[in-house]
Amino acid sequence: MKARRSHSGRIEPKKGLEAVDEAGRVWKAAYQSALKFDDMPEDTKFAVFSDNNPFVQFISLAFEEYNKRIQEYKAGGYVGLRL
């Protein structure tokens, strides 16, 4: 289904996938910032961060939001829709 140029008042399925991608980018940015803070290589897949790393809390929040959006998208393609 393609998105229309003029808004028809209906929710476009593409928006859900964009929301998932956005949350993934935020999560990746938080993870990369935490790696940089602890002077670890950017391609590190598993890391144990220092206790004073301020980005760790943001990684957890961003990961929770990413997973929430994935579940909402899987449930019907709409993210953030409240009835």
VMD Tcl script that builds the backbone (N, CA, C; Angstrom):
set m [mol new atoms 249]
animate dup $m
set s [atomselect $m all]
$s set {name element resname resid chain x y z} {
  {N N MET 1 A 0.846 -1.166 0.000}
  {CA C MET 1 A 0.000 0.000 0.000}
  {C C MET 1 A 0.893 1.231 0.000}
  {N N LYS 2 A 0.699 2.112 -0.945}
  {CA C LYS 2 A 1.496 3.329 -1.044}
  {C C LYS 2 A 0.813 4.472 -0.295}
  {N N ALA 3 A 1.643 5.316 0.288}
  {CA C ALA 3 A 1.111 6.484 0.985}
  {C C ALA 3 A 0.642 7.516 -0.042}
  {N N ARG 4 A -0.430 8.177 0.268}
  {CA C ARG 4 A -0.942 9.227 -0.613}
  {C C ARG 4 A -0.248 10.542 -0.322}
  {N N ARG 5 A -0.202 11.384 -1.340}
  {CA C ARG 5 A 0.414 12.703 -1.142}
  {C C ARG 5 A -0.472 13.600 -0.282}
  {N N SER 6 A -1.766 13.589 -0.529}
  {CA C SER 6 A -2.661 14.398 0.292}
  {C C SER 6 A -3.183 13.533 1.426}
  {N N HIS 7 A -3.288 14.105 2.585}
  {CA C HIS 7 A -3.712 13.334 3.752}
  {C C HIS 7 A -5.194 13.050 3.680}
  {N N SER 8 A -5.548 11.784 3.793}
  {CA C SER 8 A -6.934 11.369 3.670}
  {C C SER 8 A -7.633 11.238 5.020}
  {N N GLY 9 A -6.887 11.454 6.101}
  {CA C GLY 9 A -7.473 11.286 7.424}
  {C C GLY 9 A -7.245 9.896 7.992}
  {N N ARG 10 A -6.728 8.996 7.189}
  {CA C ARG 10 A -6.456 7.652 7.692}
  {C C ARG 10 A -4.991 7.535 8.068}
  {N N ILE 11 A -4.686 6.580 8.898}
  {CA C ILE 11 A -3.316 6.370 9.336}
  {C C ILE 11 A -2.587 5.566 8.272}
  {N N GLU 12 A -1.429 6.022 7.889}
  {CA C GLU 12 A -0.648 5.357 6.857}
  {C C GLU 12 A 0.229 4.280 7.498}
  {N N PRO 13 A 0.199 3.050 6.994}
  {CA C PRO 13 A 1.022 1.977 7.555}
  {C C PRO 13 A 2.517 2.277 7.551}
  {N N LYS 14 A 2.982 3.041 6.585}
  {CA C LYS 14 A 4.395 3.361 6.495}
  {C C LYS 14 A 4.881 4.101 7.743}
  {N N LYS 15 A 4.024 4.864 8.349}
  {CA C LYS 15 A 4.412 5.639 9.525}
  {C C LYS 15 A 4.856 4.728 10.667}
  {N N GLY 16 A 4.238 3.571 10.794}
  {CA C GLY 16 A 4.613 2.643 11.853}
  {C C GLY 16 A 6.036 2.162 11.703}
  {N N LEU 17 A 6.407 1.813 10.494}
  {CA C LEU 17 A 7.758 1.345 10.232}
  {C C LEU 17 A 8.773 2.467 10.430}
  {N N GLU 18 A 8.390 3.677 10.065}
  {CA C GLU 18 A 9.272 4.820 10.296}
  {C C GLU 18 A 9.501 5.035 11.795}
  {N N ALA 19 A 8.484 4.839 12.602}
  {CA C ALA 19 A 8.612 5.000 14.054}
  {C C ALA 19 A 9.546 3.939 14.628}
  {N N VAL 20 A 9.457 2.713 14.118}
  {CA C VAL 20 A 10.351 1.645 14.565}
  {C C VAL 20 A 11.789 1.983 14.192}
  {N N ASP 21 A 11.994 2.440 12.968}
  {CA C ASP 21 A 13.342 2.805 12.515}
  {C C ASP 21 A 13.919 3.954 13.341}
  {N N GLU 22 A 13.071 4.932 13.652}
  {CA C GLU 22 A 13.521 6.070 14.454}
  {C C GLU 22 A 13.974 5.610 15.842}
  {N N ALA 23 A 13.204 4.749 16.470}
  {CA C ALA 23 A 13.570 4.242 17.794}
  {C C ALA 23 A 14.864 3.440 17.726}
  {N N GLY 24 A 15.056 2.711 16.650}
  {CA C GLY 24 A 16.299 1.954 16.473}
  {C C GLY 24 A 17.508 2.874 16.336}
  {N N ARG 25 A 17.330 3.974 15.630}
  {CA C ARG 25 A 18.425 4.935 15.482}
  {C C ARG 25 A 18.777 5.592 16.825}
  {N N VAL 26 A 17.763 5.889 17.626}
  {CA C VAL 26 A 18.005 6.485 18.950}
  {C C VAL 26 A 18.754 5.500 19.841}
  {N N TRP 27 A 18.329 4.245 19.812}
  {CA C TRP 27 A 18.983 3.207 20.610}
  {C C TRP 27 A 20.446 3.059 20.177}
  {N N LYS 28 A 20.691 3.013 18.875}
  {CA C LYS 28 A 22.056 2.865 18.370}
  {C C LYS 28 A 22.913 4.070 18.762}
  {N N ALA 29 A 22.348 5.261 18.695}
  {CA C ALA 29 A 23.098 6.470 19.058}
  {C C ALA 29 A 23.480 6.456 20.540}
  {N N ALA 30 A 22.556 6.023 21.396}
  {CA C ALA 30 A 22.859 5.934 22.823}
  {C C ALA 30 A 23.957 4.904 23.080}
  {N N TYR 31 A 23.872 3.773 22.392}
  {CA C TYR 31 A 24.881 2.717 22.550}
  {C C TYR 31 A 26.247 3.203 22.069}
  {N N GLN 32 A 26.281 3.870 20.923}
  {CA C GLN 32 A 27.539 4.389 20.391}
  {C C GLN 32 A 28.136 5.452 21.324}
  {N N SER 33 A 27.292 6.272 21.919}
  {CA C SER 33 A 27.776 7.285 22.862}
  {C C SER 33 A 28.375 6.639 24.102}
  {N N ALA 34 A 27.750 5.579 24.582}
  {CA C ALA 34 A 28.278 4.865 25.748}
  {C C ALA 34 A 29.617 4.205 25.419}
  {N N LEU 35 A 29.732 3.633 24.237}
  {CA C LEU 35 A 31.010 3.039 23.822}
  {C C LEU 35 A 32.097 4.105 23.753}
  {N N LYS 36 A 31.756 5.240 23.173}
  {CA C LYS 36 A 32.731 6.325 23.029}
  {C C LYS 36 A 33.177 6.847 24.400}
  {N N PHE 37 A 32.231 6.945 25.334}
  {CA C PHE 37 A 32.557 7.424 26.683}
  {C C PHE 37 A 33.587 6.517 27.353}
  {N N ASP 38 A 33.463 5.213 27.151}
  {CA C ASP 38 A 34.375 4.240 27.766}
  {C C ASP 38 A 35.538 3.854 26.848}
  {N N ASP 39 A 35.745 4.603 25.777}
  {CA C ASP 39 A 36.854 4.377 24.838}
  {C C ASP 39 A 36.885 2.950 24.299}
  {N N MET 40 A 35.729 2.467 23.852}
  {CA C MET 40 A 35.634 1.143 23.235}
  {C C MET 40 A 35.443 1.309 21.731}
  {N N PRO 41 A 35.858 0.313 20.946}
  {CA C PRO 41 A 35.655 0.387 19.493}
  {C C PRO 41 A 34.175 0.455 19.137}
  {N N GLU 42 A 33.851 1.157 18.045}
  {CA C GLU 42 A 32.459 1.342 17.635}
  {C C GLU 42 A 31.770 0.047 17.226}
  {N N ASP 43 A 32.545 -0.950 16.809}
  {CA C ASP 43 A 31.942 -2.207 16.351}
  {C C ASP 43 A 31.777 -3.236 17.470}
  {N N THR 44 A 31.912 -2.813 18.727}
  {CA C THR 44 A 31.743 -3.706 19.868}
  {C C THR 44 A 30.290 -4.185 19.952}
  {N N LYS 45 A 30.097 -5.493 19.997}
  {CA C LYS 45 A 28.742 -6.068 20.045}
  {C C LYS 45 A 28.276 -6.322 21.479}
  {N N PHE 46 A 29.200 -6.631 22.363}
  {CA C PHE 46 A 28.865 -6.872 23.766}
  {C C PHE 46 A 29.818 -6.046 24.604}
  {N N ALA 47 A 29.270 -5.268 25.523}
  {CA C ALA 47 A 30.113 -4.377 26.316}
  {C C ALA 47 A 29.644 -4.348 27.762}
  {N N VAL 48 A 30.600 -4.193 28.637}
  {CA C VAL 48 A 30.315 -3.930 30.044}
  {C C VAL 48 A 30.810 -2.518 30.291}
  {N N PHE 49 A 29.880 -1.638 30.607}
  {CA C PHE 49 A 30.213 -0.225 30.740}
  {C C PHE 49 A 30.638 0.104 32.162}
  {N N SER 50 A 31.385 1.179 32.298}
  {CA C SER 50 A 31.825 1.626 33.615}
  {C C SER 50 A 30.635 2.124 34.433}
  {N N ASP 51 A 30.803 2.140 35.740}
  {CA C ASP 51 A 29.724 2.565 36.639}
  {C C ASP 51 A 29.378 4.045 36.483}
  {N N ASN 52 A 30.325 4.836 36.041}
  {CA C ASN 52 A 30.072 6.272 35.919}
  {C C ASN 52 A 29.673 6.694 34.501}
  {N N ASN 53 A 29.344 5.751 33.633}
  {CA C ASN 53 A 28.929 6.062 32.260}
  {C C ASN 53 A 27.501 6.607 32.282}
  {N N PRO 54 A 27.301 7.869 31.901}
  {CA C PRO 54 A 25.966 8.472 31.983}
  {C C PRO 54 A 25.002 8.002 30.887}
  {N N PHE 55 A 25.500 7.312 29.882}
  {CA C PHE 55 A 24.657 6.907 28.753}
  {C C PHE 55 A 23.955 5.571 28.970}
  {N N VAL 56 A 24.362 4.824 29.983}
  {CA C VAL 56 A 23.783 3.498 30.227}
  {C C VAL 56 A 22.277 3.583 30.469}
  {N N GLN 57 A 21.837 4.546 31.236}
  {CA C GLN 57 A 20.402 4.683 31.498}
  {C C GLN 57 A 19.617 4.969 30.232}
  {N N PHE 58 A 20.219 5.709 29.300}
  {CA C PHE 58 A 19.538 6.027 28.043}
  {C C PHE 58 A 19.460 4.816 27.113}
  {N N ILE 59 A 20.463 3.951 27.189}
  {CA C ILE 59 A 20.430 2.720 26.394}
  {C C ILE 59 A 19.229 1.887 26.806}
  {N N SER 60 A 19.017 1.730 28.097}
  {CA C SER 60 A 17.891 0.941 28.599}
  {C C SER 60 A 16.551 1.540 28.177}
  {N N LEU 61 A 16.411 2.836 28.337}
  {CA C LEU 61 A 15.152 3.490 27.948}
  {C C LEU 61 A 14.903 3.390 26.448}
  {N N ALA 62 A 15.950 3.608 25.655}
  {CA C ALA 62 A 15.801 3.539 24.203}
  {C C ALA 62 A 15.479 2.120 23.755}
  {N N PHE 63 A 16.083 1.123 24.406}
  {CA C PHE 63 A 15.810 -0.271 24.057}
  {C C PHE 63 A 14.367 -0.643 24.386}
  {N N GLU 64 A 13.876 -0.194 25.528}
  {CA C GLU 64 A 12.477 -0.455 25.900}
  {C C GLU 64 A 11.521 0.167 24.885}
  {N N GLU 65 A 11.790 1.399 24.481}
  {CA C GLU 65 A 10.940 2.072 23.500}
  {C C GLU 65 A 10.993 1.369 22.148}
  {N N TYR 66 A 12.179 0.940 21.744}
  {CA C TYR 66 A 12.338 0.213 20.480}
  {C C TYR 66 A 11.523 -1.078 20.490}
  {N N ASN 67 A 11.636 -1.842 21.564}
  {CA C ASN 67 A 10.876 -3.096 21.666}
  {C C ASN 67 A 9.370 -2.848 21.703}
  {N N LYS 68 A 8.954 -1.797 22.396}
  {CA C LYS 68 A 7.533 -1.455 22.446}
  {C C LYS 68 A 7.004 -1.142 21.048}
  {N N ARG 69 A 7.757 -0.364 20.298}
  {CA C ARG 69 A 7.323 -0.004 18.941}
  {C C ARG 69 A 7.309 -1.211 18.011}
  {N N ILE 70 A 8.255 -2.114 18.178}
  {CA C ILE 70 A 8.262 -3.337 17.360}
  {C C ILE 70 A 7.003 -4.150 17.645}
  {N N GLN 71 A 6.661 -4.309 18.908}
  {CA C GLN 71 A 5.468 -5.089 19.271}
  {C C GLN 71 A 4.198 -4.434 18.737}
  {N N GLU 72 A 4.114 -3.110 18.837}
  {CA C GLU 72 A 2.946 -2.405 18.302}
  {C C GLU 72 A 2.859 -2.568 16.791}
  {N N TYR 73 A 4.004 -2.501 16.125}
  {CA C TYR 73 A 4.014 -2.643 14.663}
  {C C TYR 73 A 3.602 -4.060 14.254}
  {N N LYS 74 A 4.102 -5.059 14.971}
  {CA C LYS 74 A 3.742 -6.452 14.675}
  {C C LYS 74 A 2.253 -6.702 14.913}
  {N N ALA 75 A 1.689 -5.994 15.873}
  {CA C ALA 75 A 0.291 -6.202 16.226}
  {C C ALA 75 A -0.677 -5.664 15.176}
  {N N GLY 76 A -0.236 -4.754 14.343}
  {CA C GLY 76 A -1.169 -4.232 13.356}
  {C C GLY 76 A -0.582 -3.207 12.419}
  {N N GLY 77 A 0.688 -2.915 12.574}
  {CA C GLY 77 A 1.320 -1.960 11.678}
  {C C GLY 77 A 1.229 -0.521 12.114}
  {N N TYR 78 A 0.484 -0.267 13.178}
  {CA C TYR 78 A 0.340 1.109 13.665}
  {C C TYR 78 A 1.117 1.253 14.958}
  {N N VAL 79 A 1.891 2.302 15.065}
  {CA C VAL 79 A 2.679 2.536 16.258}
  {C C VAL 79 A 2.166 3.786 16.945}
  {N N GLY 80 A 1.907 3.680 18.241}
  {CA C GLY 80 A 1.457 4.832 19.005}
  {C C GLY 80 A -0.030 5.109 18.880}
  {N N LEU 81 A -0.765 4.212 18.243}
  {CA C LEU 81 A -2.196 4.399 18.058}
  {C C LEU 81 A -2.930 4.032 19.340}
  {N N ARG 82 A -3.743 4.933 19.808}
  {CA C ARG 82 A -4.541 4.690 21.011}
  {C C ARG 82 A -6.003 4.829 20.639}
  {N N LEU 83 A -6.794 3.829 20.941}
  {CA C LEU 83 A -8.223 3.872 20.639}
  {C C LEU 83 A -9.035 4.242 21.863}
}
mol reanalyze $m
mol bondsrecalc $m
mol representation Tube
mol addrep $m
